[in-house]
Amino acid sequence: MLALATAAEKAFVPSLLEAPEEGAMPVRKQRGEKGENEKPNYTIDTVRRLKKSFKAADKLFLLIGMDAFADIAQWHEAEALFRECEFVVASRPGYSLADVANALPESLRPRPEVTRPFQKQAATGDLVLKGATIHLMADLHQPASATAIRQAAAAGKPLGRFVDAPVAEYIRKMGLYK
């Protein structure tokens, strides 16, 4: 999908960092279902693999939308992920600074009395906590989110307002997100 989405941008080169290992057979499955010998592809594993090529002073930033970040505490080795990289969170309408803090894994989350005053404050600026650094992008006006695309595809709705035609056709043809 990335190759299809970036085909017109000659300066973009899709990475194979998360491609299946050579010889592995792609398995079409329902979300949450695992093939017999299939190992899940966790973000923490990708981040660690990528960091092996870094210099000691290099920093890694993980870009994620707020709708996906809201579930970050449930991710595989979520606390370790915050130690490995800094997050850049693209804000979505309706989320507050308290929502960002409350989405963190419990061990990194500020106490409720600390976040309560920020329930109506827009998710902007930097949130630097012990064990987590989060940079909040408030002025991003991207109408599409991965969550919205998956929901539309699952419902059989047209994807043209979210992605280019080749990507929408690929999602339809491969039966993704059903």
C-alpha positions, -999 to +999 in steps of 0.1 A: +000+000+000+028+024+008+044+019-026+010+026-043+004+057-021+039+072-028+042+062-065+039+098-077+065+110-052+099+100-067+118+112-036+100+087-014+114+052-011+092+027+008+111+008+035+110-030+038+117-028+075+083-044+084+081-067+053+076-103+061+108-123+064+120-139+032+102-172+026+073-163+049+039-168+032+015-139+037-016-150+055-049-133+050-067-133+083-092-115+104-080-089+129-068-105+161-065-139+144-029-154+141-017-180+117-002-212+132+035-202+128+030-165+124+047-141+148+028-108+154+046-077+141+049-054+171+060-018+170+085-023+197+103-049+176+104-026+146+118+003+167+145-019+183+155-032+148+157+003+134+177+016+163+204-010+157+215+011+127+216+044+147+245+062+163+243+067+201+233+103+198+205+097+173+169+101+184+139+082+170+104+097+169+073+077+164+045+096+146+010+085+155-025+100+154-043+107+187-070+082+179-044+054+178-025+068+207-056+066+229-050+028+230-012+029+235-014+015+270-027-018+255+002-021+230+028-049+234+056-036+257+041-001+257+063+011+286+094-001+268+083+017+236+083+050+255+119+043+266+130+036+231+116+066+213+098+099+216+063+102+203+049+128+180+011+127+184-011+143+157-041+158+176-076+151+165-107+172+173-122+164+207-090+153+225-075+172+255-041+173+271-056+152+299-067+126+273-031+123+261-018+118+297-045+094+306-038+072+275-003+064+288+005+031+304-004+032+341+032+033+353+038+065+332+005+081+338+002+112+360-021+110+390-058+120+383-055+151+404-026+163+382-045+157+349-079+169+360-073+206+353-062+198+317-095+181+307-105+211+286-071+222+274-062+214+238-036+188+232-007+211+222+030+216+231+053+190+247+044+167+275+076+156+293+071+131+320+094+106+338+098+079+312+079+095+284+083+125+260+054+134+238+053+162+212+018+172+203+009+185+169-022+206+173-026+222+139-027+191+118-059+192+097-057+158+081-093+145+077-082+109+074-070+086+102-060+050+100-088+042+123-114+059+100-100+041+070-102+007+087-137+014+099-149+026+064-133-005+048-149-028+073-183-013+066-178-016+029-179+022+024-160+040-004-125+050+006-119+077-020-121+106+005-093+090+025-069+074+001-060+075-036-078+052-060-049+026-063-047+022-025-085+020-022-086-007-049-058-027-032-077-026+001-108-038-016-091-064-037-072-079-007-102-078+016-083-058+042-099-046+074-131-068+069 
